[in-house]
Amino acid sequence: MARRQIKYFFDSPVAQQVREEGRVEGREEERARMVVSILEWRGIEVPDIVREMVDVADMDILDHWAERAVHPTSLNDVMRSAPRRARR
């Protein structure tokens, strides 16, 4: 008699995909917080509209802004040259 194999949802390809999507989203959210934090640490006020832009930016844009946030003299220095792509 053949043994019946039990399949668990958490081992399924769908579950693995959902977990990976959650990881990516978590990394993007953390990077967005980092960009805002760096600006605030440097004494640059971050208005709500910019926070909203950061919240919907994809990882490439967030990386770009994070690099530029390290040595800006103004918020404009960081935001003006962003690549023109966003997620969501």
VODOLO-213754 format. One line per 4 residues: their letters; for each residue x, y, z of N, C-alpha, C, CB. Coordinates in Angstrom, 3 decimals. Each point is the difference from the previous one (the first is absolute). Glycine has a CB too. Example, Ala and Ser with C-alpha at 12.3 -4.5 7.8 and 13.67 -1.06 7.14 Angstrom:
BEGIN
AS> 13.190,-5.690,7.800,-0.890,1.190,0.000,0.900,1.200,0.000,-1.892,-1.173,1.246; 1.542,2.223,-1.966,0.820,1.190,0.060,-0.770,1.090,0.730,1.184,-0.628,-2.145
//
This chain:
BEGIN
MARR> 0.836,-1.175,0.000,-0.836,1.175,0.000,0.895,1.258,0.000,-1.853,-1.271,1.225; 1.565,2.202,-2.108,0.795,1.217,-0.117,-0.353,0.963,1.132,0.127,-0.292,-2.506; 0.889,0.954,3.022,-0.231,0.978,1.069,-0.421,1.322,-0.618,1.692,-1.137,1.497; -2.638,1.719,-0.906,-0.494,1.291,-0.477,0.867,1.113,0.586,-2.366,-0.908,-0.200
QIKY> 2.863,1.762,-0.678,0.866,1.080,0.461,-0.853,1.214,0.350,1.911,-0.850,-1.428; -1.663,1.425,2.577,-0.738,1.178,0.439,0.694,1.242,-0.552,-0.792,-1.185,2.109; -0.014,2.050,-2.702,0.540,1.260,-0.525,-0.427,1.129,0.931,-0.063,-0.862,-2.401; 1.017,1.655,2.774,-0.264,1.135,0.859,0.064,1.269,-0.822,0.931,-1.217,1.993
FFDS> -1.841,2.140,-1.686,-0.039,1.252,-0.759,1.318,0.755,0.084,-2.448,0.127,0.420; 3.057,-0.077,0.764,1.225,0.797,0.147,1.155,-0.529,-0.832,-0.742,0.576,2.280; 0.641,-1.796,-2.788,1.026,-0.555,-0.884,-0.324,0.202,-1.477,0.501,-1.675,1.757; -1.674,2.202,-2.044,-0.440,0.125,-1.388,0.701,1.161,-0.704,-2.217,-0.970,0.645
PVAQ> 2.277,0.929,-1.982,0.587,1.121,-0.761,-0.728,1.317,0.260,0.699,-1.627,-1.760; -2.010,1.579,1.946,-0.758,1.231,0.266,0.447,0.610,1.324,-1.975,-0.895,-1.300; 2.108,0.071,2.322,0.431,0.505,1.303,1.407,0.577,-0.078,-1.463,-1.691,1.131; 2.340,1.032,-1.855,1.365,0.502,-0.155,0.006,1.348,-0.710,0.851,-2.355,-0.064
QVRE> -1.698,2.493,-0.959,-0.087,1.269,-0.734,-0.529,1.115,0.907,-0.382,-1.269,-2.149; -0.646,0.950,2.926,-0.567,0.995,0.921,1.049,0.454,1.015,-2.284,-1.033,-0.283; 3.053,0.076,0.813,1.060,0.366,0.957,1.044,0.900,-0.646,-0.367,-2.160,1.206; 0.772,1.833,-2.421,1.013,0.818,-0.683,-0.534,1.400,-0.282,0.976,-2.072,-1.035
EGRV> -2.238,2.175,0.601,-0.588,1.321,-0.232,-0.026,0.808,1.292,-1.399,-0.941,-1.865; 1.110,0.283,2.976,0.006,0.680,1.299,1.382,0.482,0.376,-1.910,-1.401,0.703; 2.924,0.592,-1.002,1.387,0.408,0.288,0.380,1.236,-0.813,0.604,-2.393,0.508; -0.942,2.375,-1.800,0.321,1.136,-0.870,-0.708,1.253,0.501,0.307,-1.550,-1.969
EGRE> -1.583,1.421,2.288,-0.753,1.148,0.495,0.598,0.515,1.309,-2.077,-0.888,-1.110; 2.485,-0.013,1.981,0.621,0.402,1.262,1.302,0.745,-0.220,-1.054,-1.957,1.090; 1.863,1.487,-2.051,1.262,0.703,-0.295,-0.281,1.396,-0.559,1.140,-2.213,-0.448; -2.166,2.329,-0.408,-0.334,1.317,-0.548,-0.483,0.947,1.099,-0.591,-1.078,-2.191
EERA> -0.248,0.566,3.095,-0.488,0.845,1.098,1.152,0.453,0.899,-2.204,-1.211,-0.066; 3.117,0.317,0.341,1.157,0.350,0.837,0.883,1.034,-0.698,-0.056,-2.297,1.034; 0.275,2.129,-2.333,0.810,0.959,-0.759,-0.677,1.361,-0.019,0.911,-1.861,-1.424; -2.238,1.892,1.290,-0.734,1.271,0.012,0.183,0.699,1.346,-1.691,-0.933,-1.633
RMVV> 1.583,0.167,2.724,0.227,0.594,1.337,1.425,0.523,0.117,-1.700,-1.563,1.002; 2.646,0.852,-1.589,1.399,0.404,0.078,0.218,1.339,-0.701,0.685,-2.415,0.084; -1.267,2.582,-1.264,0.160,1.254,-0.747,-0.516,1.167,0.833,-0.231,-1.233,-2.192; -0.964,1.095,2.731,-0.578,1.076,0.819,0.849,0.237,1.246,-2.305,-0.578,-0.843
SILE> 2.746,-0.479,1.484,0.820,0.139,1.218,1.310,0.725,-0.281,-1.016,-2.102,0.885; 1.677,1.747,-1.961,1.274,0.657,-0.346,-0.224,1.499,-0.178,0.834,-2.114,-1.120; -1.894,2.474,0.393,-0.285,1.421,-0.216,-0.261,0.708,1.329,-0.950,-0.538,-2.268; 0.156,-0.093,3.117,-0.304,0.622,1.294,1.254,0.104,0.866,-2.341,-0.908,-0.126
WRGI> 3.189,-0.114,0.123,1.249,0.057,0.766,0.887,1.144,-0.469,-0.130,-2.467,0.355; 0.035,2.783,-1.628,0.815,1.085,-0.558,-0.670,1.360,0.208,0.921,-1.598,-1.706; -2.060,1.617,2.390,-0.675,1.256,0.312,-0.852,0.530,-1.135,1.856,0.497,1.510; -2.234,-1.351,-2.457,-0.821,0.414,-1.131,-1.446,-0.404,0.270,1.962,-0.224,-1.600
EVPD> -2.853,1.205,1.588,-1.424,-0.270,0.226,-0.566,-0.787,-1.179,-0.227,2.113,1.380; -0.560,-3.131,-1.085,-0.586,-0.849,-1.038,-1.515,0.177,0.046,1.917,-1.686,0.150; -2.477,2.450,-1.127,-1.449,0.218,-0.009,-0.776,-1.283,-0.334,0.422,2.379,-0.673; -1.693,-2.381,1.015,-0.844,-1.174,-0.230,-0.025,-0.435,-1.463,-1.386,0.720,1.927
IVRE> 1.379,0.209,-2.855,-0.047,-0.354,-1.425,1.242,-0.796,-0.403,-1.361,2.068,-0.467; 2.504,-1.708,1.031,1.233,-0.740,-0.295,-0.051,-1.375,0.655,1.296,2.159,-0.166; -1.828,-2.237,1.373,-0.156,-1.298,0.659,-0.874,-0.927,-0.848,0.261,1.103,2.257; -1.318,-0.547,-2.835,-0.878,-0.798,-0.867,0.750,-0.475,-1.246,-1.995,1.296,0.836
MVDV> 2.816,-0.431,-1.417,0.802,-0.397,-1.163,0.949,-1.142,0.369,-0.148,2.350,-0.914; 0.778,-2.227,2.070,0.940,-1.022,0.453,-0.732,-1.317,0.242,1.459,1.774,1.041; -2.664,-1.698,-0.480,-0.764,-1.212,0.303,-0.374,-0.806,-1.237,-0.874,1.170,1.984; 0.734,-0.531,-3.140,-0.415,-0.732,-1.205,1.143,-0.231,-0.985,-2.254,0.981,0.290
ADMD> 3.450,-0.565,0.066,1.149,-0.165,-0.898,0.474,-1.449,-0.021,0.679,2.372,0.447; -0.133,-2.778,-1.596,0.551,-1.360,-0.077,1.427,-0.009,0.549,-1.450,-0.519,-2.018; 2.031,-0.661,2.111,1.308,-0.161,0.646,1.095,0.788,-0.723,-0.716,-2.269,0.777; 0.690,2.327,-2.100,1.025,0.759,-0.732,-0.032,1.481,0.374,-0.165,-1.641,-1.890
ILDH> -1.023,2.199,1.954,-0.129,1.415,0.365,0.420,0.209,1.452,-1.873,0.283,-1.667; 1.440,-1.182,2.540,0.375,0.124,1.414,1.512,-0.072,0.178,-2.189,-1.027,0.654; 2.841,0.137,-1.380,1.469,-0.069,0.057,0.624,1.308,-0.462,-0.103,-2.472,-0.399; -0.420,3.010,-0.681,0.503,1.270,-0.549,-0.151,1.118,1.040,-0.608,-0.745,-2.355
WAER> -0.587,0.843,2.933,-0.245,1.043,1.004,0.856,-0.214,1.247,-2.341,0.243,-0.863; 2.527,-1.483,1.273,0.822,-0.272,1.190,1.432,0.475,-0.220,-1.444,-1.985,0.560; 2.002,1.710,-1.735,1.356,0.465,-0.315,0.075,1.520,0.034,0.366,-2.037,-1.411; -1.341,2.683,0.799,0.017,1.466,-0.076,-0.303,0.643,1.355,-0.711,-0.158,-2.396
AVHP> 0.028,-0.557,3.293,-0.370,0.559,1.304,1.191,0.122,0.940,-2.258,-0.978,-0.293; 3.350,0.316,-0.009,1.148,0.001,0.897,0.667,1.372,0.091,0.342,-2.401,-0.549; -0.244,3.122,-0.560,0.695,1.300,0.006,-0.801,1.124,-0.666,2.138,-1.260,-0.033; -3.431,1.371,0.290,-0.757,1.070,-0.662,0.119,1.320,0.751,-1.591,-1.712,-0.876
TSLN> 1.319,2.783,0.172,-0.133,1.287,0.677,-1.473,0.377,0.103,2.266,0.723,-0.851; -3.116,-1.402,0.072,-1.436,0.250,0.064,-0.752,-1.245,-0.459,0.363,2.473,-0.407; -1.643,-2.493,0.668,-0.853,-1.094,-0.449,-0.013,-0.072,-1.523,-1.416,0.242,2.066; 1.488,0.908,-2.701,0.036,0.058,-1.469,1.194,-0.761,-0.566,-1.149,2.216,0.093
DVMR> 2.291,-2.135,0.579,1.190,-0.728,-0.456,-0.253,-1.499,-0.081,1.431,1.773,1.013; -2.254,-2.272,-0.119,-0.269,-1.438,0.045,-1.064,-0.390,-1.015,0.625,-0.030,2.419; -1.716,0.758,-2.456,-1.174,-0.424,-0.749,-0.005,0.380,-1.481,-1.191,0.185,2.117; 1.900,0.835,-2.496,-0.152,0.522,-1.361,0.498,-0.927,-1.101,0.217,2.218,0.993
SAPR> 0.745,-3.042,-0.722,0.585,-0.793,-1.074,-0.411,-1.466,0.048,1.905,1.568,0.006; -3.043,-1.853,0.593,-0.435,-1.395,0.121,-0.390,-0.573,-1.350,-0.784,0.460,2.320; 1.107,-1.730,-2.544,-0.508,-0.667,-1.192,-1.517,0.027,0.038,2.045,-1.485,-0.139; -2.689,1.463,-0.995,-1.462,0.151,-0.052,-0.723,-1.348,-0.065,0.331,2.195,-1.141
RARR> -0.283,-2.929,2.252,-0.728,-1.267,0.110,-0.534,-0.120,1.413,1.445,-1.099,-1.771; -2.578,0.472,1.903,-0.556,-0.257,1.331,-0.788,-1.296,-0.031,-0.111,2.472,0.504; 0.006,-3.110,0.644,-0.814,-1.220,0.082,-1.403,0.371,0.440,2.030,-1.406,0.541; -2.895,0.449,-0.472,-1.389,0.132,0.463,-0.799,0.842,-0.906,0.738,-0.273,2.280
//
